[in-house]
Amino acid sequence: SILTFHNLGQAFGANDIFAGLTASVPPQAKIGIVGPNGIGKTSLLQILAGLVRPTSGGVQVAKGTAVGYLRQEAMHAFRQPHNTVYDEMLTVFADLRDLESHLRHLEAQMSRGDFSAALLDRYGALQEQFELGGGYEYEVRIQQTLDGLGFKRKHWHMPLAHCSGGQKTRALLARLLLEQPDLLILDEPTNHLDVAALEWLEGHLRTWAGALLIVSHDRYFLDRVVDTIWEMGRGGIESYRGNYSAYLTQREERWTLRDETFRATQENFLKKLDFIKRNITRASSSDRAQGELKRLVREVKAVEVGGTAVLEMDWSKFAAEMGVSGTRWNVSTLEQKIKGLENPNPRSQQIHMSLAVGGKSGRLVLHSNGLRVGYPSTPLFAVDEINLYRQECAALIGPNGTGKTTFLRTLLGQIPPLSGSLQTGMGVKVGYFDQAHRQLDLERSVLDELLSHRNLPIGEARNHLAHYLFRGDDVYKLVKSLSGGERGRLALAILALQDANLLLLDEPTNHLDLPAQEVLQEALQQFDGTILLVTHDRYLVSKLATQIWALEGSPKQGYHLRIHEGDYQSYLATR
């Protein structure tokens, strides 16, 4: 292994972010790290990159291992902010450029007639060193990397100090790719990348010679790049072989097995308790029953602390190590404890979402003819004809700023079309998810905001919000104090109450952690109505779309909406 960590813990004050993490990174592993928001994924990367010291445990990096780290925001990642983007890439090859300078100097001497044996030997040695080090390719590598990550040529010579946050992050990523460290640690590398840059990066990382550690919410990216998944949870890190889709299958199998093990353990405990109840008052079997009672109490206490897995090891030794007390319980207390054991299945910590269809629409749900979308001063795109039928899912994809959200607002009647027609069919009831959450009143509480959209009894409203992880006093938080992910969950909770049969979804997975994305995807797959989806989430598109509406063109020539009848994979094959 090139990196190993054992019993790693991190805390802020009295609050543990994580504890007891142990794992290792083999030399050419490509590892994706997943887990709910707030579990400490970024903190772990910062520790492994050597930027932050852990509260407990340690990290061992193999001697001579070069580590590169891409942080989410690269605002202060450059020592020389006056460097241009291209100059910053050249710093990676400083040694090669020194060699190049020496070669030019020797060539100048030769041009003046100096062909001494010593000079020619020196020149030959330096030239071989230059060639082996990639001296004749480094400028091509820089150009390919900047092009691949979406830098326009006019931005190559822009000072880093003048670059946007997204451009700085891409510049840092480009520099790291050119440095080729033995271990490359990437925190949300797909942020700030368009689809073309994403596809280039995926191809580049698939052939990466070193090891990769990647935290990403982009499930499609993880599917195409990694060969191992680490799932971070309260119980530590669990490792799964394969990409993200393989992880989902294996995780479901593990959860099912743990669920069965838990139920079998609980049932076994109750059988033992039944024997104790029947025999503890009999003179002939009281001593045996008392011994069984003592053993069962220790088993139940061990499971309370360490879960059912402790029963597969020497649980009595575990109980001693964990300080499980020998305090006696009576039979009644023991029965309550057995029935009160918590099932460790993580499904209980996920949001629970279902989308009911509010009546059946006509077969033709959406139709347009000769449509032009945009604003009088800024036309955005045109489309000849659209027909969207009941139970289909159309994914509207294309570069930022080409009019995807404007199209949804045109459909909602908030913006008139520049020309042509756009109508919904008979019996269509629209539900809308706005990526900016403009429909949320920031001054209301979570509970009041939900009730403003649907009049429900308080208890029913609170139960509904609990399905979206707003529990206890969370329902009294003001909307303005919520994180992006929490606002997304509240918007989904409201959407689920709209009883729509046509869902207009504008970037619904933005800010959602992976568990919430999975639940949303499952709810949409089971939705019996029609969906129009605007998203950069290629994984969601690949699972849902029956049509791809692709915005194609350029800012100079304008954009046109191309309708592809078929799923995402068949669309990719036609590009």
N, C-alpha and C positions, 0 to 999 in steps of 0.2 A: 504493500500500500504506500501511496505517496503522501497521504494525510490520514491521521487517526485521531479521534477524540474519544475521551472516556469520562463518563459521569459528569457531563458538562451541564452547568446551571447558570442562569442569569436572572438577576432580580433587580428591581428598582425599589429601594426602600424595603418595606415589609412585603411587597408583592412579587411573587415568583412569576417570571415570564415563562420559563421552562426549567426543568430539573432532570438530572439523570439521563441525559442524552449520550448515547454511545454508538459509534459507527466508524467505518473506514472507507476511503476512496481508493480503489485500484487504479493503476497507471492510465488506462485508456477508457475508464468508465464514463458513461454519459448519463448523469443522474438528474432527474427532475424532482424538486422538492415541492410538495403540496400540503395543504392544510387550511383550516379556517382562518379568516382574518384575526389578527391579534394573538396568534399562537406563538409568534416569535421567529418567523422565517428570516426576516431581514436581520434581526439581532444575531441569529446563528451565522449568517453569511459574514457579517461584520467581524465576528469573533474568529471565524476560520480564515478570513483575509488578514488577520492580525491588527485590525484597526481598533478593536475593543477588547478589554480583558474580561474574561468570564468571572462570575461570582464564585463558582466552584468548578472543579474538574480541570482538565488540561487538554491542549492540542499539540500533537507531534507532527511536524512536517519533515519528510525525508530530506536528507542532506542534498543540497544542490537543486531542490525543486523550486522553480520560478512560479509564482502565483500572481495572477491578474484578477482584478475585481472591477466589475461594472456596477456602480451604484445607480439607484433609480434616478437621482437628480445629480447632474455633473456640473453644477454652477461653479464650484470652486475646485475642480479636479485638475486644473492646468497650472503649472508653475510659471509659465510665460504667456499670460493672457493676451499680450500684444502679438503673439505668433498668429499667422494666418492658419487656416485649417490645413493647407498643404504643408506649410512649414512644420506644423506639429507632427504630421506623419513622417517627415524627414528626420525628426529627432530619434525615431526608432532605429534608423540606419546610420547613426553618427559614426560608428567604427568603420563601416563600409565607405562612407564618404571621405573619411580621413585617408583610407587606403587609395580611394579614387584620386584624391588630391596628390598623394605621393606618386601615383602612376603618371598623372599629368606632368608633374615636375620632372620625372625621369624621361618622359617622352620629349619634353622641351630640351633637355640636355642632349638627347639623341638627335634631335632636329638640328643641333649646332655641331653635329659631327662626332659626338662622344659615343663610341661603340666599344668601350673597354669591356673586358671579360667580367670584371667585378660589377659594372653597371648592368650588363645584360643578365647576369645571374640574379642580381637584386630585382630587376624588373620581372624576370620570369617567376621568381618566388612570390612576389607581391601579386602578380596577375593571377597565379593559381589560387592564392588565398582569396583574392577578390571574387573569382569565379565560383569557388566552392561556397563562399558565404552568400551567394545570390546577388552579387554586384551588378550583373547584367539584367536582372529581373526586378529589382526593388522598385523602380519607378513604375513599371507596368503593374506590379502588385498594388501600389498605392492607388493608381488610376482605377483598377478593377474594384478595389475595396470601396473607394468613395462613390464610384458609379453604382455599385451594387447596393449601397446603403442609401441611395437616393439623393446624393449631393449633386445639385446642378453645377456645371462647370463655373458659372459666374460666382458661386459661393466658395469655391476652392481657395480663393485669395482674400476671403473676408477675415478680418481679425476675430479671434475667438471671443474677445470682449464684446463684439457687436452681434454675436450669434444668439439666437433664442435658446431657451432652456432645452428644447427638443433637439436643436442642432448641436448643442454642446454634448448632449448624451450620445448622439450618433457619432460625433467626432471621437469621443472617448472609446466607444465601441470599436470604431475603425482602427484606432491606435492599438487597442488590445489585440485585435485580430492580426495585425501586422507584427506585433511583438511575439506572438505564438508562445505564450507561457505553457509550462507543463500542466498547470491546473488553471482553468479559466472559470471564474465564479461570476455568474450573471444574475442580477436582480431585475426582473421584469424587462428583459432585453427587447421585447416586441413593442414596448411603448414608443410612440413617435415614429413608427415605421408604417409605410403604406404596404399594400399587398405585394407589390413587385419587390420591394426591399425585404419583406418577410420571406418571400420565396427564395430570394438570393441567399439570405442568411441561413435558412434551413439547409440549403444545398451545401453551403460552406461548412456548417457545423457537422453535417453528416460525415464529412471526410476529415474532421479535425483529428490530428494525430495524438493530442494530449487528452487529459481528462476534463470533463465539464461538470459543473454544479450549477443548476439553473432553477431559480424560483420564477414561476410564470403562471398567470391566469389564463394563458392562451392554450386551450386544450389541443387544438389542431397542431400547433407548433410542437408541443410536447409529444404528440403522436408521431411526428415526423423526425424528431431529433434524438430523443432519449431512449436508453435501453434498460433503465432501472428507475423506479419511483420510490422515493422516501416519503412516507406519509407522517407528518408531524402531528401529534395529538398530546393530550394531557398525560398519557401513559408512556410517552417517549417517541422513538422513531421506529416505524415498521417498514421493512424493505420488501418491494415487489419486483419480480423480474418482468421486463418487457416495457412497452410504451404505455401511454395513458389509458388507452382502451383496454389493454391487457390487465392493467391495474384494477380497473373497474370490475372486470369479471372475477379476478382473484379475490378482491376485497369482498364482493358479494358472497363468494364461497366461504371466506373466513368468517364473515358476520353470521352466516347461516349456521356454521359449525359451532360458533361461540354461543349462539342463541340456543341451539340444541343442548350443548354442554351445560349451560346455565340451568335450563329447565330440568335436565336430568339430575343435576346436582341438588337442586331444590327439592325435587321429588324424592331423591335418596335420603336427604336430611329428614324429610317428613316421615318416611318409612321407619327410619331409626328412632325418631321421636315417638312414633306410635308404639314401637316395642317398649320404649322406656315407660310410656304412660301405663301400658298394660302390666308391667312387671315391677314397677318401683315400690308398690305397696305390698307385694307378695313376699312372705318370709323366705320362700325357697329361691327366689330370683332377684331379691332386692339388691344384693351386693353387686351382681352382674349389671343390673340396670343403672346403679349409681356410677359404676365404671364407664358404662356407655354414655351416660349423661355428661360426665367430665370430658370424655373424648370428643363428643359431639359439640360441646360448647367451644372447645379449642378449635375444632374444624371451622365452625361457623364464624368465629372471630377472625381466623386466618383469612377466610374468604372475604369478609368485610373489608379487611385491609388490603389484600393483594389480588382479589378476584379468584375465579374458579381455576385459573392456571396454577395456583399454589398447590392444588390437590394432585397435580401431575408430578410434583417434586416432593422432597421430604418436607411435608407441610409442618410437621412438629418442630423441625430445625428452623424452618422459616418463621414459625410463631415465636420461637425463642429469640431469633435475630431481630425481629421487628418489635420485640417487647410486648407481644400479645399477652395480656394479663391472664392469670389463672383464676380471676374472680368468678365465683360460682353464680350461675343464673338458676332460678327455679324453672320448672317445666313450662309454666305459662309465659315467662319472659323469653325463654328459648324459642317457643312457638312463634311469638310476635317477631322476633329477630329473623327467623327463617323466612317467614312470609314477607318481611320487609326488606329482604335482600334486593339490591338494585341490579337490574339487568345491565351489564356493561355495554350492550349493543349501541354503537354511536348513532344509529338511526334516530334515537330519541332526541338528539341534540340538533337535528336538522329542521329547516322550515318544512311545513306540510302545506301543499298548495293543490287546489283543484279548481278547474275553470268550467263552470256550468254554461251550457248554451241557452241563450234566452230566446227560444222559439226557432223554428226552421225558416231560413230565408229562401227566396226564389233561387233557381239554379244559377242564373247569371247574377253575380254579386257586385261586380264592378266593370264598368265599360267606359272607354274614352275613344274619341275620334279626333284626329288632327290637333292634338293637344300640344300647347307650348306653355311651359312653366317658368315662373320667375317674377321679376319686377319690371316695370316699364323701362327703367334705366339700366337694368341688368337682367336680360333674358338668360335662363340657365340651361334648359334642354327642351328638346321636342321629341314626340313619339307619335307614330302614325296611328296605331290602334292598340288598345288594351282590352283583353277579355279575361276576367278572373272568375272562376266558377266555384260553387259551394264545395267546401272541404278541401280546397287546394291551399297551398302555402307558397306565396311568391316572395322571394328574397330580392330586395332592391339593393344593389351593390354598386360601388364606384368611388372615385376619389373624394376627399373632403371638399366641400364648397361647390359641389356640382348640382345641388338642388334636391337632395333626398328628403331632408326634413321639410323643405318648402313644398315638395309634392304632397306629403302627408297633410300639411296645413291647408293646401289647396283642396284636398279631398274632404277635409273637415269644414270647408267653407270659410276659413279664416282669411284666405288670400284668394282673389279671383284669378282664374287662368288668363294668360295673355291672349290666347285664342283657342278655339276648339271647345270640346265638351268633355265633362267628367261627371259620371253619375253612378250612384249606387242602385242596386236592384230592389225588387219587391221584398218587403219584410226584413230589410237589413237593419240591424241594431249595432252601432259601432262602440267599441271600447278602445280607449287610446292610452298608450303609455308614452309619456314625454320624457326624453332622455335628460332634459334640463329640470324636470319635475316642477314646471311652472304652474301646474294645477294645484300644488300644495301651498297652503297658507302658512307661512313661516312663524306667525305669531300664535298659532293654535297649538294645543297639545296633540300628541299622537292620537289619543282617544277621540278628542273633539273633531279632529280632521277626518277620521274615519266616519264618524257619525254625521258629518256635514254632507257626505256622499251617499249615505244609506242610513235611514232611521231604524236603529235596532235597539232592543233592550240592552242595558249596560252590561249585564252578565254575558250575553251572547256576543256583544262587540269585543269584550275582553278575551273571551275564548277564541274568537277569530284572530285577534291580534297575537295571541299566544302561539298560534300556528306559524306566525312569522317572527317568532322569537322576541316579541315585546311582552315581557312578563312582569308581574308585580308593579312596582312604581315606574317601570319603563313607559307605561302608557300615559304618564303625566309629563313626560319630557316634552319641551317645546320642539316643534319641527326644526326650527332654526339651529338647535343645538345638536341635531343628528349628523352623523357622518354620511358620506356619499352612499355607502353600502346600506346604511339604515334607512335613508330616504328611499332607496331603490326597493327595499323590502316593504316599506309602507305603501309605496305606489303600487306594488304588486298586490298587496292586501286589498287595496281599494279596487283595483282592476278585477279581482276575483269576485267582487260583489256587484259588478255592473251587468251581469247576465247578457253579455253581448254575443252576437253570432259572427261578427267580423272584428278581429283584433288588429289594430294598427300599432305596431311596436317599434319604437325608435330607440335603438341601442339598449335593449332590455337587460343585457348582462353586464353593462358598464357598472363598475364598483361592486358587483356581487362577487363573493368568494366562490371557490370551486364547488363546495357542497350546495350552495344556493343555486348556482348555475345548473347543476345536475337536476335539482328538483324542478326548476323552471322548465328545463328542456322536457322532462318527463310529463309535466302538466300540459305543455303545448302539444306533445305527441299524442296525448289522450284527448285533446280538445276536439270536439265534433263539429266545429264551425270552420270558418275561413280565416286565414292569417296573411297579412301583408307585413313583412319583416324588413326593417332597415337595420343593418348590423355589419360590423367588421369581424364578428365572431364566426370564423369559417367552420368551426366544429358544429355550431348550432345550425348554420346553413346546410351543412352536409347531412345533418340528421333530419331536417324538417322540410326543406324546400322541394316543391314539385315543379316550380318554374324559377328561372333566374332572370331578373330584369337588370341588365348590365348597362351602366352609363359609360359610353365610349366616346372618344374624341379628344379634344385638347382645348385649353382656354382660348387659343387664337381662332380655331376653326369652329368652336362650339361643341356641345355634347348632344348625343342622340341616344335614346333608350332602346336597346336591343332586347327583344323578348326571346328567351330560350326556353322552349318547352322540354323540360327534363330536369334531372337533379344536378347537384353541384359537380359531381364527377364527370358527367357527360358534358356539362358546360366547359369544364377545364379542357376536355379533349378537343373542343371545337375552337379554342382560342388560337 
